[in-house]
Amino acid sequence: MLHTCIILISFLLTTPVPEAPRRADGPNIIVIVTDDAGYSDFGFTGSREFKTPNIDALARSGAVCTQGYVTASVCSPSRAGLITGRYQQRFGYEMNLLAGRPDYSELGLPVEEQTLAEDLQPAGYRTAALGKWHLGGGRPQHPMSRGFDYFHGYLAGSRSYWAYPESRKLYGTMRGHEMIKESEDLYVTEDLAREATKIILQKSMRPFFMYLCFTAVHTPMHAREEDLARFPDIKPLKRRKLAAMTWALDEAVGRIIATLDQTRKRDNTLIFFINDNGGATNNDSDNGVYRGMKGSKWEGGLRVPFLVSWPGHVPAGTVYDRPVSALDITATSLAAAGVKAERELDGVDLLP
């Protein structure tokens, strides 16, 4: 018995004790990505037709970047560049992933590439991915294999805004690695705002990184009746539906900002707001004076609404007219968090 005890004590003394999660000193970071929105379909980018009071207030609280660009004119490669901070051409990611392909589960963001979440997680950040993923459907490409502690969203590139009566792989709501039953009253934009507020309300000494990808305003054109009623004079009907879907998106952003204010986290939260590519034609979006649309290489395909807000660090009311890129989001976030990238980044820190 004595011999056994001595061996056990020796084992306990020599076995490494798992380290407690490191507490990061940086700010909370939220990256809000909208989908297929037209450059001119927000108040802060000049729309007089659509109403976006909450997003406009967010823009006034920080810097509006009038020459904001993404690195691809379609969803999936654009997101690959944003989340890695590297041109997606470096790792051969230049086309959209189509969930209907039989090999979709084998495709996606290469595991050799590191994401912003994988940079921040070991530095002490809680990490969450919400909404549209569109960076691969297999387990190696799943958000929780790419640095995210939590995932609530959809692996495919688009889906219905209403509930699916039966679980639909890739398109239905996934929480972690499991498909969940969707409530009958589901409206996807509202659901994502609800999930985002839950993360903000969690009490923790560690900051969080939230990658929040709305499906709005990608097709299908699904608008709530109460939102449609706000825009009786907008024609044609598709454009009216787009206005209503944009209103729901604005309400969702407003709910998130209100929760940050309620929890007194707003001043310690760095927020980016960006669209994934130029406005599409099938949702009747408007790119204003810019030639082209989603899928084209003209300004209308690559120039997007882009704003940065961090009270006390980014002066309110700033208008920044030089070019900035989605690639800069990773570099700026890491600089704010005090984390050194272990790879070559193509973006730059925008804060200076």
Phi and psi in degrees as a GROMACS rama.xvg file:
@    title "Ramachandran Plot"
@    xaxis  label "Phi"
@    yaxis  label "Psi"
@TYPE xy
-61.6336  -41.8493  LEU-2
-62.1523  -42.5099  HIS-3
-62.8044  -42.4786  THR-4
-62.673  -42.1995  CYS-5
-62.3795  -42.7787  ILE-6
-63.1843  -43.5084  ILE-7
-62.9657  -44.6989  LEU-8
-63.2771  -41.3911  ILE-9
-62.1719  -39.9894  SER-10
-63.1984  -44.4412  PHE-11
-65.6368  -35.7759  LEU-12
-72.3613  -28.6106  LEU-13
-99.8217  -13.0795  THR-14
-79.9588  125.922  THR-15
-61.4567  137.28  PRO-16
-89.4004  127.166  VAL-17
-55.9377  134.827  PRO-18
-70.8361  143.242  GLU-19
-68.8088  148.864  ALA-20
-53.4276  130.247  PRO-21
-66.774  141.032  ARG-22
-93.114  117.319  ARG-23
-80.5429  153.162  ALA-24
-101.096  -4.84616  ASP-25
-78.3273  178.718  GLY-26
-77.9968  164.054  PRO-27
-64.0622  149.074  ASN-28
-131.395  126.104  ILE-29
-123.299  123.985  ILE-30
-109.775  111.425  VAL-31
-99.6211  119.967  ILE-32
-116.174  122.409  VAL-33
-97.82  171.063  THR-34
-128.817  115.833  ASP-35
66.7386  20.5802  ASP-36
-74.705  145.196  ALA-37
-73.9522  147.26  GLY-38
-56.9479  -36.5898  TYR-39
-99.602  19.4972  SER-40
-101.76  19.8656  ASP-41
-125.708  151.783  PHE-42
-58.3116  -42.2699  GLY-43
-71.9998  -11.5313  PHE-44
-106.642  9.62754  THR-45
113.611  -0.0863937  GLY-46
-70.8882  132.691  SER-47
-106.239  -5.16279  ARG-48
-94.7702  -42.8239  GLU-49
-93.0716  154.951  PHE-50
-114.163  119.814  LYS-51
-136.93  62.085  THR-52
-61.8349  -36.6969  PRO-53
-73.6277  -42.3603  ASN-54
-66.84  -37.2717  ILE-55
-63.9737  -39.6866  ASP-56
-65.133  -38.3078  ALA-57
-62.2891  -40.607  LEU-58
-63.0369  -42.4794  ALA-59
-66.6  -24.0987  ARG-60
-77.8662  -9.3718  SER-61
-147.703  -132.23  GLY-62
-114.759  128.731  ALA-63
-94.3806  121.833  VAL-64
-98.1817  104.586  CYS-65
-73.6427  -19.2086  THR-66
-116.06  62.9679  GLN-67
-89.6697  131.86  GLY-68
-128.074  149.98  TYR-69
-106.614  170.209  VAL-70
-99.7969  1.24952  THR-71
-152.708  151.605  ALA-72
-95.1053  10.045  SER-73
-133.055  164.657  VAL-74
-58.3361  -59.667  CYS-75
-65.2121  -51.1908  SER-76
-65.9511  -30.8373  PRO-77
-61.0702  -43.2192  SER-78
-69.6314  -32.7629  ARG-79
-63.4697  -40.4083  ALA-80
-66.9425  -42.9999  GLY-81
-62.4495  -48.9313  LEU-82
-76.3976  -17.8359  ILE-83
-102.296  -22.4708  THR-84
75.8773  16.4009  GLY-85
-131.633  144.765  ARG-86
-56.2626  127.504  TYR-87
-66.4717  -17.4891  GLN-88
-64.2899  -24.5145  GLN-89
-61.3782  -29.4783  ARG-90
-123.852  27.0872  PHE-91
68.0292  30.3987  GLY-92
-110.1  83.8057  TYR-93
-122.331  4.75459  GLU-94
-130.271  160.836  MET-95
-72.0206  141.255  ASN-96
-83.5478  131.104  LEU-97
-107.37  117.981  LEU-98
-64.0707  -19.9016  ALA-99
-74.6671  -12.3904  GLY-100
-68.7491  139.525  ARG-101
-64.363  -22.9662  PRO-102
-100.607  18.8486  ASP-103
-58.0182  -37.1342  TYR-104
-70.6419  -11.2061  SER-105
-100.308  -6.95667  GLU-106
-104.475  167.633  LEU-107
137.961  -165.823  GLY-108
-63.3507  121.67  LEU-109
-56.4346  139.784  PRO-110
-67.0739  -17.8244  VAL-111
-73.6503  -19.028  GLU-112
-87.6127  138.134  GLU-113
-97.3962  138.811  GLN-114
-94.6202  166.381  THR-115
-59.8058  -36.6999  LEU-116
-63.5762  -39.1809  ALA-117
-69.8633  -22.3743  GLU-118
-74.9697  -41.187  ASP-119
-86.1511  -30.0119  LEU-120
-58.2878  -50.8499  GLN-121
-70.9532  -12.934  PRO-122
-85.8423  3.29903  ALA-123
106.605  4.97514  GLY-124
-85.0591  140.982  TYR-125
-79.3116  136.078  ARG-126
-126.499  136.984  THR-127
-141.267  135.965  ALA-128
-113.204  126.79  ALA-129
-125.569  137.104  LEU-130
92.3966  -143.283  GLY-131
-71.1077  128.341  LYS-132
-98.2271  -68.1625  TRP-133
59.1379  32.2013  HIS-134
-124.286  22.2088  LEU-135
129.337  147.475  GLY-136
-108.534  -5.94158  GLY-137
-86.9342  166.135  GLY-138
-60.7248  -38.9224  ARG-139
-64.0637  -24.8103  PRO-140
-99.2215  -1.5213  GLN-141
-61.4197  143.505  HIS-142
-50.2395  -36.6739  PRO-143
-79.2983  -2.63645  MET-144
-100.021  -1.81111  SER-145
-120.867  28.3152  ARG-146
102.258  2.59959  GLY-147
-100.157  131.186  PHE-148
-74.119  -26.3367  ASP-149
-143.329  142.168  TYR-150
-139.507  130.79  PHE-151
-137.574  105.672  HIS-152
173.764  -149.414  GLY-153
-138.179  133.934  TYR-154
-81.7273  -23.0472  LEU-155
-82.4098  -179.081  ALA-156
-90.9085  -12.361  GLY-157
-160.472  166.608  SER-158
-167.162  171.546  ARG-159
-66.6346  149.632  SER-160
-83.435  -13.7446  TYR-161
-98.4353  168.16  TRP-162
-69.8747  142.541  ALA-163
-84.1943  132.912  TYR-164
-64.945  -27.9103  PRO-165
-128.124  154.454  GLU-166
-60.7374  133.549  SER-167
-124.693  111.007  ARG-168
-57.0792  138.403  LYS-169
76.9225  -37.0423  LEU-170
-98.677  -33.4672  TYR-171
-75.325  173.587  GLY-172
-74.8669  128.31  THR-173
-114.896  132.278  MET-174
-116.41  115.483  ARG-175
66.5734  -124.464  GLY-176
-103.158  3.24742  HIS-177
-108.705  140.655  GLU-178
-75.7574  139.077  MET-179
-118.832  154.861  ILE-180
-73.6369  132.642  LYS-181
-89.5398  139.108  GLU-182
-70.3888  150.019  SER-183
-62.1363  -29.1159  GLU-184
-94.2984  17.6114  ASP-185
-59.733  133.208  LEU-186
-130.13  116.067  TYR-187
-53.7728  -44.0682  VAL-188
-60.3523  -43.5977  THR-189
-66.766  -39.5675  GLU-190
-62.3972  -41.0451  ASP-191
-66.8575  -37.1101  LEU-192
-63.6587  -39.4854  ALA-193
-63.1859  -43.4391  ARG-194
-64.9548  -39.8382  GLU-195
-62.4849  -41.9442  ALA-196
-66.5712  -32.6297  THR-197
-61.026  -41.6645  LYS-198
-66.6848  -41.0656  ILE-199
-64.4849  -36.4594  ILE-200
-76.3493  -15.62  LEU-201
-62.3683  134.797  GLN-202
-89.3843  121.36  LYS-203
-157.373  148.382  SER-204
-79.7834  -11.3113  MET-205
-96.4987  140.734  ARG-206
-70.8892  165.404  PRO-207
-120.055  153.718  PHE-208
-117.712  121.197  PHE-209
-117.626  121.334  MET-210
-103.679  99.4103  TYR-211
-109.67  105.261  LEU-212
-111.402  100.201  CYS-213
-69.907  148.576  PHE-214
-80.4341  -21.187  THR-215
-66.0486  133.781  ALA-216
-115.655  38.9772  VAL-217
-61.3551  151.58  HIS-218
-63.1204  158.585  THR-219
-73.646  157.143  PRO-220
-84.2712  85.2335  MET-221
-112.619  109.693  HIS-222
-120.658  145.519  ALA-223
-73.7447  145.247  ARG-224
-58.8808  -40.446  GLU-225
-66.2512  -27.8571  GLU-226
-78.6991  -37.6328  ASP-227
-60.0021  -36.3135  LEU-228
-63.7825  -18.7674  ALA-229
-76.4391  -15.2249  ARG-230
-129.469  58.6519  PHE-231
-66.9845  -22.5684  PRO-232
-96.1487  -4.20267  ASP-233
-83.2925  128.567  ILE-234
-132.915  153.356  LYS-235
-72.8999  -177.234  PRO-236
-60.1895  -37.9034  LEU-237
-62.6948  -40.369  LYS-238
-66.6901  -36.8201  ARG-239
-64.3208  -41.5577  ARG-240
-63.4377  -38.5174  LYS-241
-62.2721  -41.6131  LEU-242
-60.8144  -41.5691  ALA-243
-68.0682  -40.5241  ALA-244
-66.4623  -34.9734  MET-245
-69.0311  -36.8787  THR-246
-61.3922  -44.417  TRP-247
-61.9909  -39.4682  ALA-248
-61.3187  -44.2358  LEU-249
-63.6014  -41.0961  ASP-250
-60.0086  -39.8481  GLU-251
-63.5804  -44.5245  ALA-252
-63.5741  -40.6557  VAL-253
-61.4162  -38.2202  GLY-254
-65.2537  -38.4902  ARG-255
-66.2894  -45.8747  ILE-256
-63.5836  -41.0074  ILE-257
-62.3546  -37.9677  ALA-258
-68.2399  -38.6225  THR-259
-61.2259  -42.0908  LEU-260
-64.1981  -44.0432  ASP-261
-60.4291  -38.6453  GLN-262
-91.8519  3.83868  THR-263
59.2816  34.4222  ARG-264
-103.813  -5.1221  LYS-265
-60.3417  -44.2275  ARG-266
-68.4861  -18.5976  ASP-267
-109.467  31.5364  ASN-268
-130.349  121.989  THR-269
-91.3507  123.219  LEU-270
-120.774  131.564  ILE-271
-111.824  141.435  PHE-272
-129.526  122.585  PHE-273
-150.462  151.304  ILE-274
-98.119  152.43  ASN-275
-77.9313  -23.4414  ASP-276
-167.376  -179.149  ASN-277
-64.9679  162.822  GLY-278
-59.8592  143.056  GLY-279
-85.9887  170.283  ALA-280
-93.5876  -29.8263  THR-281
-76.6396  -7.94309  ASN-282
-110.25  7.55444  ASN-283
64.9178  31.4717  ASP-284
-76.3692  166.19  SER-285
-125.193  118.22  ASP-286
-95.0621  13.2287  ASN-287
63.3909  -130.763  GLY-288
-78.3427  -7.09352  VAL-289
-85.9851  130.595  TYR-290
-71.9213  139.896  ARG-291
94.4193  -176.652  GLY-292
-157.805  -177.524  MET-293
-46.4531  132.732  LYS-294
94.4609  -17.4097  GLY-295
-97.2976  163.822  SER-296
-102.951  12.2187  LYS-297
-79.4076  175.937  TRP-298
-53.6597  -39.8931  GLU-299
-65.4385  -14.5952  GLY-300
-94.9359  -20.7046  GLY-301
-124.927  -16.5562  LEU-302
-92.5353  127.841  ARG-303
-135.297  157.387  VAL-304
-59.3639  136.337  PRO-305
-152.067  122.919  PHE-306
-142.302  155.168  LEU-307
-131.897  129.799  VAL-308
-134.209  128.567  SER-309
-157.814  94.1457  TRP-310
-52.9613  133.815  PRO-311
86.9414  -11.853  GLY-312
-121.757  -38.543  HIS-313
-110.925  112.186  VAL-314
-57.3546  133.137  PRO-315
-60.6735  144.881  ALA-316
78.5391  11.9842  GLY-317
-74.2129  136.178  THR-318
-118.985  118.174  VAL-319
-111.838  115.384  TYR-320
-97.7343  -3.03574  ASP-321
-84.7128  158.247  ARG-322
-63.9131  138.446  PRO-323
-132.283  161.559  VAL-324
-130.316  154.106  SER-325
-57.3814  -26.8174  ALA-326
-62.2468  -25.6756  LEU-327
-72.3717  -16.1303  ASP-328
-63.7157  -44.3249  ILE-329
-64.5552  -48.7558  THR-330
-61.1231  -41.4134  ALA-331
-68.5834  -42.0432  THR-332
-62.8861  -43.2281  SER-333
-66.6711  -38.8906  LEU-334
-63.2638  -43.7242  ALA-335
-64.1713  -35.1931  ALA-336
-83.2667  -8.56981  ALA-337
72.1412  31.6323  GLY-338
-110.697  132.47  VAL-339
-91.6718  127.012  LYS-340
-68.7245  139.261  ALA-341
-96.2573  16.9096  GLU-342
-145.902  168.046  ARG-343
-77.6767  122.145  GLU-344
-99.6388  150.263  LEU-345
-98.3125  -14.4093  ASP-346
-90.046  172.189  GLY-347
-127.574  159.846  VAL-348
-72.4406  118.958  ASP-349
-83.2935  -18.0611  LEU-350
-58.3939  -41.2262  LEU-351
